[in-house]
């Protein structure tokens, strides 16, 4: 399974649900060792090579999806969920 190493999972919270056509367009783009999934206003991003070396980054997603976003790693999201 690609998402097996949670420490490499990044969660990008979008300020709105992106337009479906933009999501379809960005879904066509793939890079080796990188996977992402967009669910409503959240984008789950995983890279086997580490976020610092990825072809995609948060700015790429913001521009291509026409949204504003903030990125958090898996551990931060886990802590935030425990607080609520």
C-alpha positions as CSV (number, residue, x, y, z in Angstrom):
1,X,0.0,0.0,0.0
2,X,1.4,3.4,-1.0
3,X,0.3,5.3,2.1
4,X,2.0,2.9,4.6
5,X,4.5,5.3,6.2
6,X,2.3,7.8,8.0
7,X,5.3,10.1,8.8
8,X,5.5,10.9,5.1
9,X,1.8,11.8,4.8
10,X,1.0,15.5,4.5
11,X,-2.5,16.8,4.8
12,X,-3.3,20.0,2.9
13,X,-6.4,21.7,4.1
14,X,-8.1,23.8,1.4
15,X,-10.1,26.9,2.0
16,X,-12.9,25.6,-0.2
17,X,-13.9,22.5,-2.2
18,X,-12.1,22.9,-5.6
19,X,-13.9,23.0,-8.9
20,X,-14.5,19.4,-10.1
21,X,-13.0,20.2,-13.5
22,X,-9.8,21.4,-11.9
23,X,-9.6,18.3,-9.8
24,X,-10.0,16.1,-12.9
25,X,-7.3,18.0,-14.6
26,X,-4.8,17.8,-11.8
27,X,-5.6,14.1,-11.3
28,X,-4.1,13.5,-14.8
29,X,-0.7,14.6,-13.6
30,X,1.4,12.0,-11.9
31,X,5.0,11.8,-10.7
32,X,6.9,8.7,-9.7
33,X,7.0,8.2,-5.9
34,X,4.2,10.7,-5.3
35,X,0.5,10.1,-4.7
36,X,-2.3,12.4,-3.7
37,X,-6.0,12.1,-3.1
38,X,-8.5,15.0,-2.9
39,X,-11.5,14.5,-0.7
40,X,-13.9,17.5,-0.5
41,X,-11.7,20.3,0.9
42,X,-8.8,18.2,2.0
43,X,-5.9,16.9,0.0
44,X,-3.8,13.9,1.2
45,X,-0.3,13.9,-0.2
46,X,2.3,11.2,0.1
47,X,5.8,11.1,-1.2
48,X,8.2,8.2,-0.8
49,X,11.2,10.5,-1.4
50,X,10.1,13.1,1.2
51,X,8.2,16.4,0.8
52,X,11.3,18.5,0.3
53,X,12.2,16.7,-3.0
54,X,8.7,16.4,-4.5
55,X,7.7,17.7,-7.9
56,X,4.3,18.8,-6.4
57,X,4.1,21.1,-3.4
58,X,1.4,23.1,-1.7
59,X,1.9,26.1,-4.0
60,X,1.4,23.9,-7.1
61,X,-1.9,22.6,-5.7
62,X,-3.1,26.1,-4.7
63,X,-2.4,27.4,-8.2
64,X,-3.8,24.5,-10.1
65,X,-6.9,24.2,-7.9
66,X,-7.5,27.9,-7.5
67,X,-7.6,27.7,-3.7
68,X,-5.7,28.8,-0.6
69,X,-4.3,26.1,1.6
70,X,-2.3,25.1,4.7
71,X,-0.2,22.0,5.1
72,X,0.2,19.9,8.2
73,X,2.0,16.6,8.7
74,X,0.3,13.5,10.0
75,X,1.4,13.9,13.6
76,X,0.1,17.4,13.8
77,X,-3.3,16.4,12.4
78,X,-3.4,13.5,14.8
79,X,-2.7,15.9,17.8
80,X,-5.3,18.4,16.5
81,X,-8.0,15.7,16.3
82,X,-7.2,14.5,19.8
83,X,-7.8,18.1,21.1
84,X,-11.3,18.3,19.6
